């Protein structure tokens, strides 16, 4: 049975988290993508700024998140995936902030993931190809990072998921890390063989794939069962907008800018049976506060439609 999930960002309030999980359940969601990345924003990290949230000990973090864990369980919402704060390496930043990201944020994020009994942690690979001169050298740095957290992943049964990304060059969005499905598949197999466990998997991000012109069906079928989690959202093919599926068109004849048919065919072909998870937090701030429950319900309904279409292809 395919689950339906969405980000907790813009839904869960740290002061009374159970209310947000009640909203998700009422909307029709069964799962949630816990937005751990909202506690240390990428916009701050790119300015070489950070807060003190991850200065807390693991025990203090567990105490902080205990009401969230209890709130989700109380209403029957499964935390099926989580997003590590990103980037985990800031090109050009001083050594102190990058050491903090690697030695404090990353391992504590993994510990929080284990605390939630969450099976999947999404990470961003390093965007270093243009600094180091090649994609292969870029991957070698990401590989070192994965090796630093993989032993804990194996011990706790967590699968780290690399994600297809875009990069920005001269004001243009171009392919970033993990946009070659064959390379990604080989690299995932390498790590899982090395550790004798599924320590590495893939997160297919629909919006990122649309921006850089990836063939959805071919990409998904190449990765196959290595795809463990999804980031579902829509855009105009130009900017990373994280909006509702089916809302952008190429022409007035309403031809979608995103290949949703290829997405459905691909997931059906690989017999995807996990969670259709929406990365649509900005949608919830676009609607008035009074419509937030309705907006969540509409997103969940889109998920139910996609699930039905995928299951019909099995």
N, C-alpha and C positions, 0 to 999 in steps of 0.2 A: 504494500500500500504506500503510495507516494504521499509524503507529508508536505505541508504548506507552512512556510516560515517567513519572517521579516525581521529587520533590524530592531533592536531595542532603542536605538537613538531616537529622540523626540517622542518617545512613548513612556519610558520608565523614568520616574523621578526617584532619586536616591533617598529622599526623605520618607517616601511611602511607596516602595516599588511594587507591592502586591496590586495596587490599583491599576498600574499600567499593564500588568500581566492579565488582570481581569478584562481589560479592554481588548487585548490580543485574543483571548479565548472567546469573548463575545463576538469578535469580528469573524471568527472562523479559523484562526490559526491553531496549529498543533505544536509548532516549534518556533524557536527564536534564535536569531544570530546576535549574540551578546556583543554589543559595541564597546569592547574594551579600549579601542583606539580613541574613543572620545575623552578619555581621561588624560591623554597626552597628545595634543593636536599636532598634525603634520605642519600646519601653517606656522606654529610656534617653532617647531624643530628646524624648519628651513630658514628661520631667522636666528638660529643658534640659541634659542630660548627654551627653557623647560620649567615645569612646575615641580613641586616636591611630592606628587602623589606616589610615585614609585620609590620614594625614599622609605616608605613604610616597610616593615618587615613582612615576611610571608604571613605570619600569624595575624598581624594587624590588617593586612589585605583580606584575609579570610574573614576576620571579624566584620570588616566594612561590608563585604559582599554577602554575609550570611542572610540578611533579610531578603536579598534578591534571589538567592537560591531557594529559600523557604517560600517566597512569594510565587515563584514559578511552579514549584512542586505543588503548592496548595491548590492551584487551579488547573494543573495538568498540562503545563507548557514545558516541553523539553528544550533545553539549551543544546542544540545540536551542532552549533558552530560558533566560532569566536574569531575576532580579528585582532591580531597583535598591533600595538601602536607602530606607525610607520612614518618615515623610513627608519630602518634600523642602522643605517649609515648615511650620514649627511656629507656629500662631497664638499670639500672646502671648509668644513667646520673644524673647530679645534679638537685636539685629541680627547679632551675631557668629556665633551658631550657625546662623542662616538663611543668612548669607553663606557660611559654611563648607559647608553642604549644597549650595548652588547652584553655588559656584565651585570646590569641591574634590571633594566626593563624587560629584556628577553626572558631570562630565567624566571623572573617573578610572574610574567605573563603566563608562562607555561604552568607555573604552580597554581595560578588562579584557574586556568583551564582544567587542571586536574581536580581542583576543589569543586568545580561545578559538574564534575563527571562528564565533561564535554569531550566528544571524541575527535573534533577537528579544530585545528588552529591555522588560520590563514595568515600567511606572511607575504610581504612584498620583497622580491629579489632586488639586489643592488642595481641602481641605474648608473653604471660606470663605463659603458662601452665607449663613449666619446671621451672619457678621461683616460682610459687605459689603452684604447686603440683597437679593441675587438670585443665581440660578444663572448668569445671563449674566455678571455681574461676576466671579463665581467662575471661570468658564471663561476670561475674559480674562487672569486671572493664570496659570492653567495654560498658556494659549496662549503667554504670554511665556516660560515655562520650556521648553516644547517647542521654540520658536524658538531657544533658547540651545543646544540639543543637536542640532537637526535637521541643520545643515550637516555635522557629524561623521558623523551617521547616513547621510546621502547619500554621503559620501566613502567610507565603509567598507561600505556595503550592508546596514546594520542597519535593521530596522524597529522603531521604538518603539511599544509597545502600551499604550493606555489601557485601564483596567479598570473594570467596574461595581463600585461601592463602596456601602457603607451608612454611615450616620452615627448618632450617639447624641444624642438630645435628651430630657432629663428622664427618663433611664433607659429610654427606648424606642429601638429600632433603626428607622431610617427610611431612605428613599432618600438616597443620597449622590451624588457625581459619576458621570456617565456611565451613568445608569439610563434615559435616553431614547434608544432605539435610533436613531430618525430623526435627532435632533440629532447623535448620535455619528457616524452615517454621513456626514452633511453636513460635519462638522468634519474627519473623516478625508480626505474628498475635497478639501476646501479645502487642507489641508496638502500633499497629494500633487500637486495641480495647481500649487501655489506653488513646490514644489521640483523638480518634474519627475521624481519618483521616489517609490517607496513608503516614505516616511520614517515614516508613521504607520499603525498598524493597530489591531486590537482584541483584547483578552483577555477571553473570556467566563468569568466566575467563577460556577460553578453554585451554590455555597453562599451567596454574597452575593445572587444572584438569588432563591434560595429564601426567604431572610429577609425580603426586601421585597416578595415576591409578584409577581415578574415572570413574564409568560407566556413560557416558554422558547421554544416553537416560533416564536411571532411575533417575538420579539426576535432570535433567531438568523437567521431568514429575512430580516428587515429589514436586518441588517448583511451577510449573505451572505458573499462572499469576503473582506470586510474582516476577518473573524475569522481571525486567524493562529495564536493559541495559546489553550489552555484551562487553567483551574484546576478540576479535578474533585474534589469532596469533598461530604460530606453533613452535615446537621444536623437539628435538631428544628423548624426554622422560627422559632426564637426566639433562639438564640445561635449565634455563629460557631465551631462546634466542630471543623471540619476532620476529620471521621471517615469511615469506610468507606461507600461508596455502598450503598444498600438496607438500611441498618441502623436507620433511624428510621421509625416508623409512626404514623399518626394514630389508629388504633383497634386493638383486639385482633384484628380481622380482617386485620391486616397490610397495610393500605392505606398505601403509602409517603407520607411527608411531602414528598417531592421528586418532581417530575414527570419521572421518567427516560424515560418514553415520549415526552414532548414534546421532551426533549433529543435522543433518538435520531432522531425524525422530523425535527426541525429540521436536524441535521447531515446527515442523509441527503438532505434537500431541497436543501441548498446544495452537495452533493457534496464534503463535507469530506474531505480526503485527507492531512492533516498528522499531528499527534501528539495522542493522548489522554493528557494529562499530569495526574497526580494530585498535588494539594496536600494531602497527608495525613501530613505529618511527625509530628503529635501521636499518630497511631495507633501509631507505632513505639515510643513511650515508654509506651504503655498496656499493651503486651504485655511479658512478661519478656524480658530480653536474649537468653536461649537460644532464644526463638521469633521473633527478628527476621527471620531468613531466611524462615521460614514465612509471616510476616505480609507480607513483600514479595512472596512468590510468590502469595499470595492476591490482593493488589492488582493484580498483573500479570494474573492470571487474569480478574479483573473487567474489566480493560482489553481483554483478548482477546474477552470476551463482547460488550462494547459495540461493539468494532470490527466483529465479525461482524454484529451487528444493524444497524449503520449501513450497512455495505456491502450488506446485503440490501435496503436501501431505495433504492439508487442506480439 
